[in-house]
Amino acid sequence: MWPCEHLLYVAMSRVRNPEQLSISHFHRDLVRAASDCVLFDDCLPAVTEVKVKPYFIAATWKRSPQRRKKVLKRAQLDRLAKRLAEKKRIQKEEAEEREKKRITAIQTSLQNS
């Protein structure tokens, strides 16, 4: 079913809810990992055994919601939208000013002729 090993890895990495995962025709000998990775994984404590020390710092996105990527991107988008609106306003004013100058020039040439 999986002609390329990396496709299985990519598919498995997308799983967010293990209850929705269904695996068929699975064999232990199909799974491979570097020995360093297995050793590292074996050395990790179980989640229930991990002790959160008082000096551990919460991640920035958790401490400061205003610094989350979505909020920052929204602020950047808002700034760009304001800049674009200002640029359009200036261009409109400049176009109106050019139009007034043309009208004045035409009126002046009509008066002189």
Secondary structure, DSSP 8 states (H G I E B T S, - for coil): --SSHHHHHHHHHT---GGG----S--GGG----HHHHHHHHHS--GGG----TT----HHHH-GGGSHHHHHHHHHHHHHHHHHHHHHHHHHHHHHHHHHHHHHHHHHHHH-
